């Protein structure tokens, strides 16, 4: 029993959906006809409710601090109700008929746009679902109540979060929740077969075909995950000109050093959503690689103005300033990164480079000491510290040897020049 409790607690700590566990326990009690107002039933759930509230608070704060929760906040309350309902209905449709599968599902309209009539009707389906749940409760259909309630609770908590993120739904959140819909479908088909025995084999045949068809679709979809670029391109076919998909595809193109294709996709993403800071940051990276320092500087600055805690943007802009010879501003940006994230070894390393450009080799050594303490296999830091030591009259051969042992080829010439080997 203790081991089971440990597993339950770990589950609650791992995923935001798991905070619904106390409510699921209550629905199981209802399913088994336990007395809901019984003192024992209530007391045994209290620790789980307390833990759930705590985890919700921690999870939201963590996601907000990393910038994962921001996008949907641009929507008014009324529009959030519309997007919540649309997402709810989309999950049901995807569970039953999983066509047009995508790694991301964009919001159906932008925050400042008018709401199409089709989406204004979405809350009606959600209301009908809740009426159905109420009917099951009144009729005492416990298995029906369990299935409908299970889906509603587990999917609603994710939709509340997704409403403040960059995609309206995510398929992975439907895996657990689908159990509720599948229970309802199974009960319906079982009752239908019992009432009309002649349909039993017809229903069985349809279900076999259903599983074969969607099993094949699942296989085809799974092959796309072998190539992130193909996965994004497939998603774009279903949802063209979607900023988050274009940005993710550009990220893969950056890894392949296909900078011109990445730039084209990022320009499209930013044209559609000018405030998309992740796309602006990636375009800054691309412009840096293409030696377009002025435009890279603009992109990183827009990111920073939008989010003053965007450490990667400060780091990127610091590198641009360094390459442009603007050492004072480069020092400021790398210092900001260090202030926001003191364990960022790259920022300590790059600030040391700039200090070396300024002729402050003692200061560079101090920064490199910290960088190596944070990341003891950072080969460039050993190389730079070795060279800086010679600049102030110290022996840096050990550091150069260490850099070479870490396969940093730039250190080989320095080792031969300074140490004669």
C-alpha positions as CSV (number, residue, x, y, z in Angstrom):
1,X,0.0,0.0,0.0
2,X,2.8,2.4,0.8
3,X,4.5,1.7,-2.5
4,X,1.2,2.5,-4.3
5,X,0.9,5.8,-2.5
6,X,4.5,6.6,-3.5
7,X,3.7,5.9,-7.1
8,X,0.5,8.1,-6.9
9,X,2.4,11.0,-5.4
10,X,5.2,10.8,-8.0
11,X,2.5,10.8,-10.7
12,X,0.9,13.9,-9.3
13,X,4.3,15.6,-9.3
14,X,5.1,14.7,-13.0
15,X,2.3,16.0,-15.2
16,X,-0.3,18.7,-14.9
17,X,-3.1,16.2,-15.9
18,X,-2.3,14.1,-12.8
19,X,-3.7,16.9,-10.5
20,X,-7.1,15.6,-11.5
21,X,-6.3,12.3,-9.6
22,X,-8.4,13.2,-6.5
23,X,-11.4,13.9,-8.7
24,X,-10.9,10.6,-10.5
25,X,-10.8,8.9,-7.1
26,X,-14.1,10.4,-6.3
27,X,-15.6,9.2,-9.6
28,X,-14.3,5.7,-8.9
29,X,-16.0,5.9,-5.5
30,X,-19.2,6.9,-7.3
31,X,-18.8,4.1,-9.8
32,X,-18.6,1.5,-7.0
33,X,-21.5,3.1,-5.1
34,X,-19.5,4.2,-2.1
35,X,-21.1,6.7,0.2
36,X,-19.7,10.0,-1.0
37,X,-20.3,11.9,2.3
38,X,-18.8,9.2,4.4
39,X,-16.1,10.6,6.8
40,X,-13.5,8.0,5.7
41,X,-14.1,8.7,2.0
42,X,-13.6,12.4,2.5
43,X,-10.6,12.2,4.8
44,X,-8.7,9.8,2.5
45,X,-9.0,12.3,-0.4
46,X,-7.8,15.5,1.5
47,X,-4.0,14.8,1.2
48,X,-4.4,14.4,-2.6
49,X,-6.4,17.6,-2.9
50,X,-3.8,19.5,-1.0
51,X,-1.0,18.1,-3.1
52,X,-3.0,18.8,-6.3
53,X,-3.4,22.5,-5.4
54,X,0.3,22.8,-4.5
55,X,1.4,21.1,-7.8
56,X,-1.0,23.3,-9.8
57,X,0.6,26.4,-8.3
58,X,4.2,25.2,-8.8
59,X,3.6,24.0,-12.3
60,X,2.0,27.3,-13.4
61,X,4.8,29.3,-11.9
62,X,7.4,27.2,-13.5
63,X,5.8,27.3,-17.0
64,X,5.3,31.0,-16.7
65,X,8.9,31.6,-15.7
66,X,10.1,29.8,-18.8
67,X,7.7,31.7,-21.0
68,X,5.5,28.6,-21.8
69,X,2.4,30.4,-20.6
70,X,1.8,33.7,-22.4
71,X,0.2,33.4,-25.8
72,X,-3.4,32.7,-25.0
73,X,-3.4,35.5,-22.4
74,X,-3.9,37.8,-25.3
75,X,-7.4,36.5,-25.8
76,X,-10.4,38.1,-24.0
77,X,-12.4,35.9,-21.5
78,X,-15.2,35.4,-24.1
79,X,-12.7,34.3,-26.8
80,X,-11.0,32.0,-24.3
81,X,-14.4,30.3,-23.7
82,X,-14.7,29.9,-27.5
83,X,-11.2,28.4,-27.8
84,X,-11.8,26.2,-24.8
85,X,-14.9,24.8,-26.3
86,X,-13.2,24.4,-29.7
87,X,-10.4,22.5,-28.1
88,X,-12.8,20.3,-26.1
89,X,-14.7,19.3,-29.3
90,X,-11.5,18.8,-31.3
91,X,-10.2,16.3,-28.7
92,X,-13.4,14.3,-29.0
93,X,-13.2,14.3,-32.8
94,X,-9.5,13.4,-32.8
95,X,-10.2,10.4,-30.5
96,X,-12.9,9.0,-32.7
97,X,-11.7,10.1,-36.1
98,X,-8.0,10.9,-36.0
99,X,-7.6,12.6,-39.4
100,X,-5.4,15.6,-40.1
101,X,-3.1,14.7,-37.3
102,X,-0.5,17.4,-36.5
103,X,2.3,17.9,-34.1
104,X,0.8,21.4,-33.3
105,X,-2.8,22.6,-33.6
106,X,-3.0,26.4,-34.0
107,X,-5.6,28.6,-32.4
108,X,-8.5,29.0,-34.9
109,X,-8.3,32.8,-34.9
110,X,-5.9,35.5,-33.8
111,X,-6.6,37.5,-30.6
112,X,-7.6,40.6,-32.4
113,X,-9.7,39.0,-35.2
114,X,-13.5,38.5,-35.4
115,X,-14.7,35.1,-34.4
116,X,-16.1,33.1,-37.4
117,X,-19.7,31.9,-36.9
118,X,-18.6,28.2,-37.0
119,X,-16.5,28.7,-33.8
120,X,-19.3,30.7,-32.1
121,X,-21.3,27.5,-32.2
122,X,-18.6,25.4,-30.5
123,X,-19.8,26.1,-26.9
124,X,-23.2,24.6,-27.8
125,X,-21.6,21.2,-28.2
126,X,-19.8,21.5,-24.9
127,X,-23.2,22.5,-23.3
128,X,-24.8,19.4,-24.8
129,X,-22.0,17.3,-23.4
130,X,-22.6,18.7,-19.9
131,X,-26.4,18.1,-20.3
132,X,-25.6,14.5,-21.3
133,X,-23.5,14.1,-18.2
134,X,-26.3,15.6,-16.0
135,X,-28.8,13.2,-17.6
136,X,-26.5,10.2,-16.8
137,X,-26.3,11.4,-13.2
138,X,-30.1,11.8,-12.8
139,X,-30.7,8.3,-14.3
140,X,-28.0,6.8,-12.1
141,X,-26.0,5.4,-15.0
142,X,-22.8,5.1,-13.1
143,X,-20.5,3.7,-15.8
144,X,-21.8,6.4,-18.2
145,X,-21.1,9.1,-15.5
146,X,-17.7,7.7,-14.9
147,X,-16.7,7.8,-18.6
148,X,-18.1,11.2,-19.3
149,X,-16.8,12.8,-16.1
150,X,-13.3,11.2,-16.6
151,X,-12.9,12.7,-20.0
152,X,-14.3,16.1,-19.0
153,X,-12.1,16.5,-16.0
154,X,-8.8,15.2,-17.5
155,X,-9.1,17.2,-20.7
156,X,-10.5,20.4,-19.1
157,X,-7.4,21.0,-16.9
158,X,-5.1,20.8,-20.0
159,X,-7.4,23.1,-22.0
160,X,-7.2,25.7,-19.3
161,X,-3.4,25.6,-19.5
162,X,-3.3,25.4,-23.4
163,X,-5.5,28.5,-23.5
164,X,-2.5,30.3,-22.3
165,X,0.1,28.6,-24.5
166,X,1.0,28.6,-28.2
167,X,-1.3,25.8,-29.5
168,X,-4.9,25.1,-28.8
169,X,-4.5,21.3,-28.1
170,X,-1.8,18.7,-28.0
171,X,-2.5,15.1,-28.9
172,X,-0.5,13.7,-26.0
173,X,-3.0,15.2,-23.6
174,X,-5.7,13.2,-25.2
175,X,-4.2,9.8,-24.5
176,X,-5.3,9.5,-20.9
177,X,-8.6,11.4,-21.5
178,X,-9.6,9.1,-24.4
179,X,-10.3,6.4,-21.8
180,X,-13.5,8.2,-20.9
181,X,-14.8,8.5,-24.5
182,X,-13.8,4.9,-25.2
183,X,-15.8,3.7,-22.2
184,X,-18.9,5.6,-23.4
185,X,-18.5,4.2,-27.0
186,X,-18.0,0.6,-25.6
187,X,-21.0,0.8,-23.4
188,X,-23.2,2.1,-26.2
189,X,-22.0,-0.6,-28.7
190,X,-22.5,-3.3,-26.0
191,X,-26.1,-2.1,-25.2
192,X,-26.8,-1.9,-28.9
193,X,-25.7,-5.5,-29.5
194,X,-27.7,-6.7,-26.6
195,X,-30.9,-5.0,-27.7
196,X,-30.5,-6.0,-31.4
197,X,-28.6,-9.3,-31.5
198,X,-28.5,-9.3,-35.3
199,X,-26.2,-6.3,-35.2
200,X,-23.6,-8.0,-33.1
201,X,-21.5,-9.3,-35.9
202,X,-22.0,-6.2,-38.0
203,X,-20.8,-4.0,-35.1
204,X,-17.8,-6.4,-34.6
205,X,-17.0,-6.2,-38.4
206,X,-17.1,-2.4,-38.3
207,X,-14.9,-2.3,-35.3
208,X,-12.3,-4.6,-36.9
209,X,-12.2,-2.4,-40.0
210,X,-12.0,0.7,-37.8
211,X,-9.0,-0.7,-35.9
212,X,-7.3,-1.9,-39.1
213,X,-7.7,1.5,-40.9
214,X,-6.6,3.6,-38.0
215,X,-3.8,1.2,-37.1
216,X,-2.4,1.8,-40.6
217,X,-2.8,5.6,-40.1
218,X,-1.0,5.3,-36.8
219,X,1.9,3.4,-38.5
220,X,2.2,6.0,-41.3
221,X,2.1,8.9,-38.7
222,X,4.7,7.2,-36.6
223,X,7.2,7.1,-39.5
224,X,7.1,10.9,-39.7
225,X,8.6,11.1,-36.2
226,X,11.8,9.7,-37.6
227,X,12.5,13.0,-39.3
228,X,11.4,16.2,-37.4
229,X,11.5,18.2,-40.7
230,X,9.1,15.8,-42.4
231,X,6.9,15.9,-39.4
232,X,6.7,19.7,-39.5
233,X,6.2,19.7,-43.3
234,X,3.3,17.2,-42.9
235,X,1.7,19.4,-40.3
236,X,2.0,22.4,-42.6
237,X,-0.1,20.6,-45.2
238,X,-3.0,20.5,-42.7
239,X,-2.4,23.9,-41.1
240,X,-0.5,26.1,-43.6
241,X,1.1,29.3,-42.5
242,X,1.0,28.4,-38.8
243,X,3.7,30.4,-37.0
244,X,4.6,27.7,-34.4
245,X,5.0,25.0,-37.1
246,X,7.0,27.3,-39.3
247,X,9.3,28.3,-36.4
248,X,9.9,24.7,-35.4
249,X,10.6,23.7,-39.0
250,X,13.1,26.6,-39.2
251,X,14.8,25.3,-36.0
252,X,15.5,22.0,-37.8
253,X,16.7,23.9,-40.8
254,X,19.1,25.9,-38.6
255,X,20.5,22.6,-37.3
256,X,21.2,21.5,-40.9
257,X,22.7,25.0,-41.6
258,X,20.1,25.6,-44.3
259,X,19.9,29.2,-43.3
260,X,18.1,30.7,-46.3
261,X,15.2,28.2,-46.0
262,X,15.0,28.9,-42.3
263,X,15.0,32.6,-42.9
264,X,12.1,32.3,-45.4
265,X,10.0,30.3,-42.9
266,X,10.8,32.6,-40.1
267,X,9.9,35.7,-42.1
268,X,6.5,34.1,-42.9
269,X,5.9,33.2,-39.2
270,X,6.8,36.8,-38.1
271,X,4.6,38.3,-40.8
272,X,1.6,36.3,-39.5
273,X,2.5,36.9,-35.8
274,X,4.8,39.9,-35.4
275,X,5.0,39.3,-31.6
276,X,6.2,35.7,-31.8
277,X,9.4,36.1,-29.8
278,X,10.7,32.6,-30.4
279,X,10.6,33.2,-34.2
280,X,12.3,36.6,-33.7
281,X,15.0,35.0,-31.7
282,X,15.6,32.2,-34.3
283,X,15.7,34.8,-37.0
284,X,18.3,36.7,-35.0
285,X,20.4,33.5,-34.9
286,X,20.0,33.0,-38.7
287,X,20.9,36.7,-39.4
288,X,24.0,36.2,-37.2
289,X,25.1,33.2,-39.2
290,X,24.5,35.1,-42.5
291,X,26.6,37.9,-41.1
292,X,23.6,40.3,-41.2
293,X,24.5,41.8,-37.9
294,X,22.2,44.9,-38.1
295,X,19.0,42.8,-38.6
296,X,20.2,40.2,-36.0
297,X,20.6,43.1,-33.5
298,X,17.1,44.3,-34.2
299,X,15.5,40.9,-33.7
300,X,17.3,40.2,-30.4
301,X,16.4,43.7,-29.2
302,X,12.7,43.1,-30.0
303,X,12.8,39.8,-28.0
304,X,14.4,41.6,-25.1
305,X,11.9,44.4,-25.1
306,X,9.1,41.9,-25.2
307,X,10.6,39.7,-22.4
308,X,13.2,41.3,-20.2
309,X,14.1,37.9,-18.8
310,X,14.9,36.3,-22.2
311,X,18.5,35.2,-21.4
312,X,19.1,33.6,-24.8
313,X,18.2,36.9,-26.6
314,X,20.7,38.8,-24.4
315,X,23.3,36.1,-25.1
316,X,22.7,36.4,-28.9
317,X,22.8,40.2,-28.8
318,X,26.0,40.1,-26.7
319,X,27.6,38.0,-29.4
320,X,26.5,40.4,-32.1
321,X,27.9,43.3,-30.2
322,X,31.2,41.4,-29.7
323,X,31.5,40.7,-33.4
324,X,30.8,44.3,-34.2
325,X,33.5,45.5,-31.8
326,X,31.0,47.1,-29.4
327,X,32.7,45.6,-26.4
328,X,31.0,47.8,-23.7
329,X,27.5,46.7,-24.8
330,X,28.6,43.1,-25.2
331,X,29.9,43.1,-21.6
332,X,26.5,44.5,-20.5
333,X,24.5,41.8,-22.2
334,X,26.7,38.9,-21.0
335,X,26.6,40.4,-17.5
336,X,22.7,40.5,-17.7
337,X,22.7,36.8,-18.7
338,X,24.9,36.0,-15.7
339,X,22.7,38.1,-13.4
340,X,19.6,36.2,-14.5
341,X,21.4,32.8,-14.7
342,X,24.6,32.6,-12.8
343,X,25.2,29.0,-13.9
344,X,25.4,29.9,-17.6
345,X,28.9,28.8,-18.4
346,X,28.6,30.2,-22.0
347,X,28.0,33.7,-20.7
348,X,31.0,33.6,-18.4
349,X,33.1,32.2,-21.3
350,X,32.0,34.8,-23.8
351,X,32.3,37.7,-21.4
352,X,35.9,36.6,-20.9
353,X,36.4,36.8,-24.6
354,X,35.2,40.4,-24.6
355,X,37.4,41.2,-21.6
356,X,40.3,39.8,-23.6
357,X,39.4,42.0,-26.5
358,X,39.6,45.0,-24.1
359,X,43.0,43.8,-22.9
360,X,41.6,42.9,-19.4
361,X,43.2,39.4,-19.3
362,X,43.1,39.1,-15.5
363,X,39.3,39.7,-15.6
364,X,39.1,37.2,-18.4
365,X,40.9,34.6,-16.3
366,X,38.5,35.2,-13.4
367,X,35.4,34.7,-15.7
368,X,37.0,31.5,-17.2
369,X,37.6,30.1,-13.7
370,X,33.9,30.3,-13.0
371,X,33.0,28.9,-16.5
372,X,35.2,25.9,-15.9
373,X,33.9,25.4,-12.4
374,X,30.3,25.3,-13.8
375,X,31.2,23.1,-16.8
376,X,34.5,21.2,-16.3
377,X,34.6,19.9,-19.9
378,X,34.2,23.3,-21.6
379,X,37.2,23.0,-23.9
380,X,37.2,26.6,-25.3
381,X,37.4,28.0,-21.7
382,X,40.6,26.0,-21.0
383,X,42.1,27.2,-24.3
384,X,41.2,30.8,-23.6
385,X,42.4,30.6,-20.0
386,X,45.7,29.1,-21.1
387,X,46.3,31.9,-23.6
388,X,45.2,34.6,-21.1
389,X,47.6,33.2,-18.5
390,X,50.5,33.7,-20.9
391,X,49.3,37.2,-21.6
392,X,49.7,38.1,-17.8
393,X,53.0,36.2,-17.4
394,X,51.7,32.9,-16.1
395,X,52.2,29.4,-17.4
396,X,49.0,28.2,-19.2
397,X,50.4,25.0,-20.6
398,X,48.3,22.8,-18.4
399,X,45.1,24.5,-19.6
400,X,46.2,24.2,-23.3
401,X,46.9,20.5,-22.7
402,X,43.5,20.0,-21.2
403,X,41.8,21.8,-24.2
404,X,43.7,19.5,-26.6
405,X,42.7,16.4,-24.6
406,X,39.1,17.6,-25.0
407,X,39.6,17.6,-28.8
408,X,39.7,21.4,-29.2
409,X,41.8,21.7,-32.3
410,X,42.4,25.5,-32.0
411,X,44.4,24.8,-28.9
412,X,47.0,22.6,-30.8
413,X,48.7,25.6,-32.5
414,X,48.7,27.6,-29.2
415,X,50.2,24.6,-27.4
416,X,53.0,24.4,-29.9
417,X,53.6,28.2,-29.9
418,X,53.6,28.7,-26.2
419,X,54.8,25.4,-24.9
420,X,57.0,24.1,-27.7
421,X,55.0,20.9,-28.2
